[in-house]
């Protein structure tokens, strides 16, 4: 049987299936020739595809099209934003420190272009929410000392699905010399993302999380005066904000996916019912199942859980053999044996964290998929859990 058809795919947070509209846009772009920087007809047509996509992506997050900078993905967008070299009103606005929440994507935790000693991780509460009080206190101290901090907080966590209070943080930082960056990779198309309402100075996006092709993303700038210095220089592409020949086909697919994601965003909330059904089913199998971030507001498509005594590594292999694709956390960190840094920041014991699995659904998920996963989980977990560690229903 064909492998793609055999699997129940419940790993949308790692990479969503390519939407038909994105596929068509990519194929149409690949069928033509032309460098978007060329002035001849083919070049102008390629340029036109990019500008159409720029408008589509801007609409997804309430931005101005001119403020969309296409990148190779969310990681490049994050690293571009995490630089001490920002401009305010066109003049240098050097930043002195980066404050990042402890649950950020690895590309943010690494600090981008900031020296390691100028990157400070800020704590998270047990429910997976950023400790806003501590964050704002540290920012205030930096501002009072004459510093100019960058604050990076993701809109929604890819592992737990916990939604962060970015609008509250943005409102508190507005009017200060602090720069506010939001990783919106998991939130776009799933929440009402509005860069102006969040008062963010920049946010990052990734096409393949919303059904676009892999290898393309965007850094979107806010409505204010803050602008980061380019990460890639040497060419006039992207209005001199990101050098290098644009990935026209990828960008066109990104734009098409963004248009569909915006149109269907409200439908995404319906996935919350399937996740509730999933959680109920998990606890029917093992009553002591732990759902991480359960008390906080979460993305309607995401469930991170663990059963004491079951290791994620062996569970993932067993589920895959049963035709079910799920994850253990950040796809960028897959293959690592160490416990999730997100769960560690939440204070989860390491042994339990090592058993964490993530189920993430999307527009193609059906009740039959959830039921199929639960059937497979009942089978493999009963085999993997040590005798006497718990009682299955």
VEXVO-42963 format. One record per residue (C-alpha): residue in three letters; y, z, x. Coordinates in nm, 4 decimals, always signed. Example, Ala and Ser with C-alpha at 12.3 -4.5 7.8 and 13.67 -1.06 7.14 Angstrom:
ATOM res       yy       zz       xx
ATOM ALA  -0.4500  +0.7800  +1.2300
ATOM SER  -0.1060  +0.7140  +1.3670
REM end
This chain:
ATOM res       yy       zz       xx
ATOM UNK  +0.0000  +0.0000  +0.0000
ATOM UNK  +0.3520  -0.0720  +0.1182
ATOM UNK  +0.4918  +0.2378  +0.2967
ATOM UNK  +0.8346  +0.2183  +0.1367
ATOM UNK  +0.6847  +0.2060  -0.2120
ATOM UNK  +0.4258  +0.4739  -0.1413
ATOM UNK  +0.6691  +0.7495  -0.0548
ATOM UNK  +0.8599  +0.9717  -0.2925
ATOM UNK  +1.1955  +0.9662  -0.1161
ATOM UNK  +1.3873  +1.2947  -0.1429
ATOM UNK  +1.5992  +1.2815  +0.1721
ATOM UNK  +1.9244  +1.1309  +0.0460
ATOM UNK  +2.1357  +1.3706  +0.2535
ATOM UNK  +1.9867  +1.2185  +0.5686
ATOM UNK  +2.0333  +0.8601  +0.4540
ATOM UNK  +2.0570  +0.7160  +0.1061
ATOM UNK  +1.8794  +0.3911  +0.0147
ATOM UNK  +2.0933  +0.0819  +0.0566
ATOM UNK  +2.2586  -0.0064  -0.2732
ATOM UNK  +2.2059  -0.3606  -0.4023
ATOM UNK  +2.5812  -0.4204  -0.4044
ATOM UNK  +2.6070  -0.3176  -0.0393
ATOM UNK  +2.3137  -0.5374  +0.0555
ATOM UNK  +2.4770  -0.8375  -0.1088
ATOM UNK  +2.8090  -0.7694  +0.0619
ATOM UNK  +2.6420  -0.7379  +0.4020
ATOM UNK  +2.4454  -1.0600  +0.3553
ATOM UNK  +2.7540  -1.2496  +0.2393
ATOM UNK  +2.9456  -1.1370  +0.5483
ATOM UNK  +2.6582  -1.2190  +0.7841
ATOM UNK  +2.6359  -1.5674  +0.6368
ATOM UNK  +2.9818  -1.6489  +0.7696
ATOM UNK  +3.1244  -1.6725  +1.1177
ATOM UNK  +3.4568  -1.5469  +1.2456
ATOM UNK  +3.6216  -1.2656  +1.4386
ATOM UNK  +3.8563  -1.0647  +1.2183
ATOM UNK  +4.1198  -1.0779  +1.4926
ATOM UNK  +4.1278  -1.4572  +1.4997
ATOM UNK  +4.4063  -1.6421  +1.3209
ATOM UNK  +4.1990  -1.9377  +1.2025
ATOM UNK  +4.0423  -1.9655  +0.8597
ATOM UNK  +3.7069  -1.8021  +0.9364
ATOM UNK  +3.8862  -1.5190  +1.1136
ATOM UNK  +4.1194  -1.4643  +0.8199
ATOM UNK  +3.8254  -1.4525  +0.5802
ATOM UNK  +3.6550  -1.1892  +0.7957
ATOM UNK  +3.9797  -0.9954  +0.8063
ATOM UNK  +4.0030  -1.0214  +0.4293
ATOM UNK  +3.6606  -0.8619  +0.3887
ATOM UNK  +3.7727  -0.5688  +0.6002
ATOM UNK  +4.0923  -0.5210  +0.4024
ATOM UNK  +3.9054  -0.5331  +0.0722
ATOM UNK  +3.6686  -0.2658  +0.2020
ATOM UNK  +3.9633  -0.0598  +0.3241
ATOM UNK  +4.0993  -0.0493  -0.0303
ATOM UNK  +3.7581  +0.0390  -0.1735
ATOM UNK  +3.7019  +0.3244  +0.0703
ATOM UNK  +4.0564  +0.4550  +0.0210
ATOM UNK  +4.0034  +0.4677  -0.3551
ATOM UNK  +3.6904  +0.6786  -0.3088
ATOM UNK  +3.8898  +0.9633  -0.1512
ATOM UNK  +4.2378  +0.9200  -0.3008
ATOM UNK  +4.3884  +0.7839  +0.0196
ATOM UNK  +4.6260  +0.5039  +0.1090
ATOM UNK  +4.4407  +0.1957  +0.2362
ATOM UNK  +4.6526  +0.1813  +0.5510
ATOM UNK  +4.5238  +0.5298  +0.6403
ATOM UNK  +4.1572  +0.4229  +0.6593
ATOM UNK  +4.0314  +0.3690  +1.0142
ATOM UNK  +3.6831  +0.2197  +1.0349
ATOM UNK  +3.4483  +0.3714  +1.2925
ATOM UNK  +3.0821  +0.3503  +1.3923
ATOM UNK  +2.9986  +0.6454  +1.1673
ATOM UNK  +3.0821  +1.0018  +1.0725
ATOM UNK  +3.0228  +1.1343  +1.4227
ATOM UNK  +3.2802  +0.9039  +1.5788
ATOM UNK  +3.5239  +0.9885  +1.3011
ATOM UNK  +3.4795  +1.3610  +1.3685
ATOM UNK  +3.5151  +1.3236  +1.7438
ATOM UNK  +3.8293  +1.1127  +1.6970
ATOM UNK  +3.9855  +1.3867  +1.4855
ATOM UNK  +3.8818  +1.6687  +1.7193
ATOM UNK  +4.1303  +1.5959  +1.9934
ATOM UNK  +4.4233  +1.7977  +2.1299
ATOM UNK  +4.6260  +1.4757  +2.1309
ATOM UNK  +4.7887  +1.4436  +1.7893
ATOM UNK  +5.1208  +1.2993  +1.6838
ATOM UNK  +5.3616  +1.4348  +1.4251
ATOM UNK  +5.6204  +1.1915  +1.2982
ATOM UNK  +5.5267  +0.9610  +1.5859
ATOM UNK  +5.5999  +1.2258  +1.8503
ATOM UNK  +5.3433  +1.4166  +2.0592
ATOM UNK  +5.2082  +1.7261  +1.8844
ATOM UNK  +4.9660  +1.8766  +2.1359
ATOM UNK  +4.7099  +2.1093  +1.9819
ATOM UNK  +4.6120  +2.4309  +2.1574
ATOM UNK  +4.2801  +2.5369  +2.0013
ATOM UNK  +4.0114  +2.4160  +1.7628
ATOM UNK  +3.8752  +2.6484  +1.4944
ATOM UNK  +3.5492  +2.5199  +1.3469
ATOM UNK  +3.3231  +2.6877  +1.0951
ATOM UNK  +2.9806  +2.7885  +1.2249
ATOM UNK  +2.8018  +2.5631  +0.9718
ATOM UNK  +2.9632  +2.2357  +1.0771
ATOM UNK  +2.7810  +1.9177  +1.1737
ATOM UNK  +2.6828  +1.9151  +1.5451
ATOM UNK  +2.9507  +1.6542  +1.6184
ATOM UNK  +3.2139  +1.9067  +1.5080
ATOM UNK  +3.0529  +2.2110  +1.6676
ATOM UNK  +3.0606  +2.0264  +2.0004
ATOM UNK  +3.4414  +2.0319  +1.9805
ATOM UNK  +3.5097  +1.6641  +2.0332
ATOM UNK  +3.7700  +1.6177  +2.3053
ATOM UNK  +3.8670  +1.9860  +2.3193
ATOM UNK  +3.7627  +2.1806  +2.6292
ATOM UNK  +3.4731  +2.4134  +2.5450
ATOM UNK  +3.6801  +2.7276  +2.6038
ATOM UNK  +3.9309  +2.6128  +2.3402
ATOM UNK  +3.6715  +2.5722  +2.0640
ATOM UNK  +3.6122  +2.8810  +1.8514
ATOM UNK  +3.3448  +2.9068  +1.5846
ATOM UNK  +3.4409  +3.1059  +1.2770
ATOM UNK  +3.1922  +3.3079  +1.0715
ATOM UNK  +3.0177  +3.2230  +0.7489
ATOM UNK  +2.9108  +3.4591  +0.4727
ATOM UNK  +2.5506  +3.5174  +0.3693
ATOM UNK  +2.5886  +3.2754  +0.0774
ATOM UNK  +2.6863  +2.9922  +0.3111
ATOM UNK  +3.0575  +3.0021  +0.2310
ATOM UNK  +3.3135  +2.9957  +0.5097
ATOM UNK  +3.4846  +3.3321  +0.5625
ATOM UNK  +3.8307  +3.2118  +0.4599
ATOM UNK  +3.9997  +3.5461  +0.5239
ATOM UNK  +3.8857  +3.5538  +0.8858
ATOM UNK  +3.9671  +3.1860  +0.9340
ATOM UNK  +4.3230  +3.2204  +0.8096
ATOM UNK  +4.3762  +3.5374  +1.0117
ATOM UNK  +4.2747  +3.3606  +1.3327
ATOM UNK  +4.4934  +3.0613  +1.2488
ATOM UNK  +4.7909  +3.2865  +1.1790
ATOM UNK  +4.7431  +3.4644  +1.5112
ATOM UNK  +4.7375  +3.1311  +1.6929
ATOM UNK  +5.0489  +3.0082  +1.5120
ATOM UNK  +5.2322  +3.3379  +1.5700
ATOM UNK  +5.1586  +3.3051  +1.9407
ATOM UNK  +5.3259  +2.9632  +1.9421
ATOM UNK  +5.0014  +2.7671  +1.9298
ATOM UNK  +4.9108  +2.4618  +1.7253
ATOM UNK  +4.5520  +2.4891  +1.6032
ATOM UNK  +4.3161  +2.2329  +1.4571
ATOM UNK  +4.0991  +2.3637  +1.1750
ATOM UNK  +3.7752  +2.1808  +1.0867
ATOM UNK  +3.5820  +2.2778  +0.7726
ATOM UNK  +3.3294  +2.0529  +0.5986
ATOM UNK  +3.3592  +1.9899  +0.2260
ATOM UNK  +2.9885  +2.0417  +0.1567
ATOM UNK  +2.7044  +2.1421  +0.3839
ATOM UNK  +2.4279  +1.8869  +0.4308
ATOM UNK  +2.1512  +2.1472  +0.4636
ATOM UNK  +2.2297  +2.3969  +0.1882
ATOM UNK  +2.4636  +2.1858  -0.0246
ATOM UNK  +2.7116  +2.4748  -0.0392
ATOM UNK  +3.0586  +2.3509  -0.1335
ATOM UNK  +3.3416  +2.4905  +0.0768
ATOM UNK  +3.6897  +2.5938  -0.0473
ATOM UNK  +3.8733  +2.3172  +0.1357
ATOM UNK  +4.1536  +2.2952  -0.1229
ATOM UNK  +4.2271  +2.6650  -0.0741
ATOM UNK  +4.2297  +2.6268  +0.3031
ATOM UNK  +4.4447  +2.3147  +0.2876
ATOM UNK  +4.6999  +2.4890  +0.0666
ATOM UNK  +4.7198  +2.7822  +0.3096
ATOM UNK  +4.7750  +2.5528  +0.6093
ATOM UNK  +5.0233  +2.3179  +0.4419
ATOM UNK  +5.3660  +2.3200  +0.6021
ATOM UNK  +5.2459  +2.4753  +0.9269
ATOM UNK  +5.1859  +2.3202  +1.2673
ATOM UNK  +4.8113  +2.3413  +1.2113
ATOM UNK  +4.6080  +2.0229  +1.1637
ATOM UNK  +4.3358  +2.0330  +0.8977
ATOM UNK  +4.0270  +1.8112  +0.9289
ATOM UNK  +3.7554  +1.7893  +0.6636
ATOM UNK  +3.4097  +1.6451  +0.7211
ATOM UNK  +3.3541  +1.4844  +0.3790
ATOM UNK  +3.0398  +1.2929  +0.4717
ATOM UNK  +2.8173  +1.4761  +0.2223
ATOM UNK  +3.0862  +1.5221  -0.0433
ATOM UNK  +3.1999  +1.1627  -0.0902
ATOM UNK  +3.0539  +1.0089  -0.4038
ATOM UNK  +2.9135  +1.3473  -0.5068
ATOM UNK  +3.2312  +1.5465  -0.5627
ATOM UNK  +3.5839  +1.4565  -0.6637
ATOM UNK  +3.7176  +1.3990  -0.3123
ATOM UNK  +4.0971  +1.3849  -0.3005
ATOM UNK  +4.2541  +1.4009  +0.0435
ATOM UNK  +4.5988  +1.4640  -0.1053
ATOM UNK  +4.4838  +1.7458  -0.3353
ATOM UNK  +4.2999  +1.9053  -0.0451
ATOM UNK  +4.6145  +1.8664  +0.1705
ATOM UNK  +4.3903  +1.7529  +0.4557
ATOM UNK  +4.5348  +1.5687  +0.7531
ATOM UNK  +4.2128  +1.3772  +0.8074
ATOM UNK  +3.8604  +1.3480  +0.6737
ATOM UNK  +3.5463  +1.1748  +0.7925
ATOM UNK  +3.3079  +0.9515  +0.5973
ATOM UNK  +2.9747  +0.7821  +0.6641
ATOM UNK  +2.8596  +0.4710  +0.4791
ATOM UNK  +2.4868  +0.5369  +0.4770
ATOM UNK  +2.5249  +0.8656  +0.2895
ATOM UNK  +2.6560  +0.6792  -0.0159
ATOM UNK  +2.4249  +0.3786  -0.0075
ATOM UNK  +2.6026  +0.1659  +0.2500
ATOM UNK  +2.4556  +0.0415  +0.5797
ATOM UNK  +2.3960  +0.2679  +0.8769
ATOM UNK  +2.6274  +0.2478  +1.1754
ATOM UNK  +2.9651  +0.2430  +0.9993
ATOM UNK  +3.2030  +0.5143  +0.8816
ATOM UNK  +3.5703  +0.5972  +0.8614
ATOM UNK  +3.8336  +0.8443  +0.9643
ATOM UNK  +4.0796  +0.8690  +0.6775
ATOM UNK  +4.4265  +1.0071  +0.7434
ATOM UNK  +4.6238  +1.2205  +0.5012
ATOM UNK  +4.9601  +1.1539  +0.3401
ATOM UNK  +5.1545  +1.3624  +0.5926
ATOM UNK  +5.2969  +1.2885  +0.9360
ATOM UNK  +4.9994  +1.3935  +1.1500
ATOM UNK  +4.8037  +1.1237  +1.3379
ATOM UNK  +4.5400  +1.1615  +1.6128
ATOM UNK  +4.5615  +0.9625  +1.9333
ATOM UNK  +4.2948  +0.6872  +1.9467
ATOM UNK  +3.9555  +0.7764  +2.0881
ATOM UNK  +3.8797  +0.4138  +2.1786
ATOM UNK  +4.1629  +0.2184  +2.3379
ATOM UNK  +4.2087  -0.1281  +2.4824
ATOM UNK  +4.2376  -0.3476  +2.1765
ATOM UNK  +4.4659  -0.4021  +1.8799
ATOM UNK  +4.1967  -0.3598  +1.6128
ATOM UNK  +4.2487  -0.1114  +1.3285
ATOM UNK  +4.6243  -0.1193  +1.3899
ATOM UNK  +4.5617  -0.0028  +1.7495
ATOM UNK  +4.3942  +0.3140  +1.6244
ATOM UNK  +4.0356  +0.2187  +1.7184
ATOM UNK  +3.9700  -0.0556  +1.9703
ATOM UNK  +3.6679  -0.2842  +1.9510
ATOM UNK  +3.5607  -0.5799  +1.7401
ATOM UNK  +3.5043  -0.4601  +1.3866
ATOM UNK  +3.1576  -0.4548  +1.2300
ATOM UNK  +3.2607  -0.6871  +0.9471
ATOM UNK  +2.9247  -0.6924  +0.7694
ATOM UNK  +2.8822  -0.3164  +0.7917
ATOM UNK  +3.2362  -0.2533  +0.6735
ATOM UNK  +3.1931  -0.4918  +0.3808
ATOM UNK  +2.8748  -0.3076  +0.2804
ATOM UNK  +3.0552  +0.0252  +0.3163
ATOM UNK  +3.3298  -0.0916  +0.0838
ATOM UNK  +3.0850  -0.2138  -0.1789
ATOM UNK  +2.8932  +0.1146  -0.1679
ATOM UNK  +3.2176  +0.3123  -0.1968
ATOM UNK  +3.3164  +0.1200  -0.5081
ATOM UNK  +2.9836  +0.1934  -0.6769
ATOM UNK  +2.9823  +0.5565  -0.5630
ATOM UNK  +3.3265  +0.6135  -0.7131
ATOM UNK  +3.2260  +0.4525  -1.0394
ATOM UNK  +2.9077  +0.6591  -1.0664
ATOM UNK  +3.0349  +0.9899  -0.9256
ATOM UNK  +3.0262  +1.1650  -1.2636
ATOM UNK  +2.6619  +1.0649  -1.3100
ATOM UNK  +2.5775  +1.2506  -0.9918
ATOM UNK  +2.6285  +1.5872  -1.1617
ATOM UNK  +2.3261  +1.5143  -1.3806
ATOM UNK  +2.1078  +1.5640  -1.0739
ATOM UNK  +2.1792  +1.9350  -1.1042
ATOM UNK  +1.9345  +1.9489  -1.3947
ATOM UNK  +1.6602  +1.8014  -1.1772
ATOM UNK  +1.7332  +2.0541  -0.9020
ATOM UNK  +1.7125  +2.3400  -1.1528
ATOM UNK  +1.3763  +2.2012  -1.2641
ATOM UNK  +1.2708  +2.1838  -0.8986
ATOM UNK  +1.3685  +2.5448  -0.8238
ATOM UNK  +1.1872  +2.6688  -1.1330
ATOM UNK  +0.8796  +2.4749  -1.0257
ATOM UNK  +0.8953  +2.6111  -0.6709
ATOM UNK  +0.8953  +2.9671  -0.8008
ATOM UNK  +0.6099  +2.8981  -1.0349
ATOM UNK  +0.4073  +2.8065  -0.7272
ATOM UNK  +0.5393  +3.0847  -0.5007
ATOM UNK  +0.7497  +3.3532  -0.6739
ATOM UNK  +0.8895  +3.4732  -0.3396
ATOM UNK  +1.0456  +3.1330  -0.2619
ATOM UNK  +1.3905  +3.1781  -0.1049
ATOM UNK  +1.6636  +2.9282  -0.1998
ATOM UNK  +1.9439  +2.9309  +0.0558
ATOM UNK  +2.3017  +2.9446  -0.0748
ATOM UNK  +2.1726  +2.9935  -0.4293
ATOM UNK  +2.4600  +3.2200  -0.5330
ATOM UNK  +2.7290  +2.9731  -0.4225
ATOM UNK  +2.8480  +2.6468  -0.5765
ATOM UNK  +2.6334  +2.3667  -0.4350
ATOM UNK  +2.5972  +1.9923  -0.4467
ATOM UNK  +2.3925  +1.9066  -0.7553
ATOM UNK  +2.1398  +1.7087  -0.5516
ATOM UNK  +2.0529  +1.9572  -0.2770
ATOM UNK  +1.8006  +2.2393  -0.2497
ATOM UNK  +1.7202  +2.4180  +0.0764
ATOM UNK  +1.4330  +2.6635  +0.0484
ATOM UNK  +1.1612  +2.8432  +0.2401
ATOM UNK  +0.8404  +3.0257  +0.1621
ATOM UNK  +0.7593  +3.3144  +0.3981
ATOM UNK  +0.4689  +3.2287  +0.6247
ATOM UNK  +0.5015  +2.8489  +0.6054
ATOM UNK  +0.6533  +2.6645  +0.9022
ATOM UNK  +0.8715  +2.3646  +0.8242
ATOM UNK  +0.7288  +2.1517  +1.1040
ATOM UNK  +0.3727  +2.1552  +0.9697
ATOM UNK  +0.4891  +2.1376  +0.6078
ATOM UNK  +0.6894  +1.8208  +0.6742
ATOM UNK  +0.3902  +1.6495  +0.8307
ATOM UNK  +0.1615  +1.7571  +0.5478
ATOM UNK  +0.4071  +1.6398  +0.2815
ATOM UNK  +0.4513  +1.3072  +0.4559
ATOM UNK  +0.0758  +1.2567  +0.4510
ATOM UNK  +0.0920  +1.3182  +0.0759
ATOM UNK  +0.3561  +1.0451  +0.0423
ATOM UNK  +0.6639  +1.2703  +0.0120
ATOM UNK  +0.9701  +1.2382  +0.2373
ATOM UNK  +1.1902  +1.5479  +0.2676
ATOM UNK  +1.3721  +1.7094  +0.5589
ATOM UNK  +1.4157  +2.0387  +0.7378
ATOM UNK  +1.7922  +2.0161  +0.7834
ATOM UNK  +2.0429  +1.7936  +0.9666
ATOM UNK  +1.8853  +1.4556  +1.0349
ATOM UNK  +2.0829  +1.4539  +1.3614
ATOM UNK  +1.8865  +1.7620  +1.4705
ATOM UNK  +1.5415  +1.6545  +1.3525
ATOM UNK  +1.2564  +1.7019  +1.5951
ATOM UNK  +1.3931  +2.0311  +1.7228
ATOM UNK  +1.1775  +2.3397  +1.6867
ATOM UNK  +1.4663  +2.5872  +1.6861
ATOM UNK  +1.5892  +2.7346  +1.3592
ATOM UNK  +1.8849  +2.5771  +1.1811
ATOM UNK  +2.2240  +2.6820  +1.3153
ATOM UNK  +2.3495  +2.6804  +0.9555
ATOM UNK  +2.0930  +2.9351  +0.8406
ATOM UNK  +2.1483  +3.1383  +1.1554
ATOM UNK  +2.5206  +3.1543  +1.0733
ATOM UNK  +2.4271  +3.2766  +0.7249
ATOM UNK  +2.2289  +3.5624  +0.8780
ATOM UNK  +1.8851  +3.4313  +0.7776
ATOM UNK  +1.6016  +3.5777  +0.9846
ATOM UNK  +1.4737  +3.3257  +1.2358
ATOM UNK  +1.1137  +3.3264  +1.1136
ATOM UNK  +1.2214  +3.2440  +0.7588
ATOM UNK  +1.4763  +2.9892  +0.8830
ATOM UNK  +1.2004  +2.8076  +1.0731
ATOM UNK  +1.0368  +2.7410  +0.7397
ATOM UNK  +1.3386  +2.5867  +0.5719
ATOM UNK  +1.2874  +2.2579  +0.3894
ATOM UNK  +1.5569  +2.0482  +0.2256
ATOM UNK  +1.5072  +1.8382  -0.0825
ATOM UNK  +1.7976  +1.6038  -0.1537
ATOM UNK  +1.7953  +1.3585  -0.4420
ATOM UNK  +2.0099  +1.0641  -0.5478
ATOM UNK  +2.0699  +0.7886  -0.7987
ATOM UNK  +1.7158  +0.6559  -0.7720
ATOM UNK  +1.5453  +0.9925  -0.8222
ATOM UNK  +1.3425  +1.0467  -1.1398
ATOM UNK  +1.1784  +1.3483  -1.3006
ATOM UNK  +0.8483  +1.1934  -1.1974
ATOM UNK  +0.9614  +1.2140  -0.8328
ATOM UNK  +1.0350  +1.5857  -0.8667
ATOM UNK  +0.7046  +1.6448  -1.0405
ATOM UNK  +0.5282  +1.4477  -0.7684
ATOM UNK  +0.6922  +1.6593  -0.5005
ATOM UNK  +0.5941  +1.9823  -0.6759
ATOM UNK  +0.2342  +1.8662  -0.7070
ATOM UNK  +0.2248  +1.7810  -0.3375
ATOM UNK  +0.3929  +2.1093  -0.2455
ATOM UNK  +0.1426  +2.3113  -0.4472
ATOM UNK  -0.1381  +2.1361  -0.2623
ATOM UNK  -0.0069  +2.1567  +0.0945
ATOM UNK  +0.1590  +2.4998  +0.0741
ATOM UNK  -0.1581  +2.6555  -0.0613
ATOM UNK  -0.3391  +2.5222  +0.2421
ATOM UNK  -0.0689  +2.6178  +0.4946
ATOM UNK  +0.0253  +2.9674  +0.3840
ATOM UNK  -0.1703  +3.2490  +0.5507
ATOM UNK  -0.4209  +3.4243  +0.3263
ATOM UNK  -0.2667  +3.7333  +0.1695
ATOM UNK  +0.0929  +3.6299  +0.2528
ATOM UNK  +0.1741  +3.5734  -0.1133
ATOM UNK  +0.0241  +3.4884  -0.4449
ATOM UNK  +0.0463  +3.1410  -0.5909
ATOM UNK  +0.0782  +3.1117  -0.9650
REM end
